[in-house]
Amino acid sequence: MFARLLIVVLAIAFAVGLVARPSGSAGKPVRYVVRPTDTLWSIAARHYPGDTREGIWQLQHRNHLRGTTLVPGQRLVLP
């Protein structure tokens, strides 16, 4: 009895695995061009809800920034 149930469950799991597709929910990355008065703080405050410090960390990590200095015209990828 248990063996039959196990076989049915495994067969269903296998079938679902065959027809499953990636969701594609990530979409295209959003790019942001730095303006003369922008700071990491102001960009993070505008684009990330919650703790702005977490947004700054995400911006630095995603764009491989070592510091907080931004240059006007610099292109950032928003995580």
Summary of the structure (lengths in Angstrom):
residues: 79
radius of gyration: 22.1
end to end distance: 49.9
largest distance: 71.2
contacts: 154
relative contact order: 0.18
helix: 48%
strand: 10%
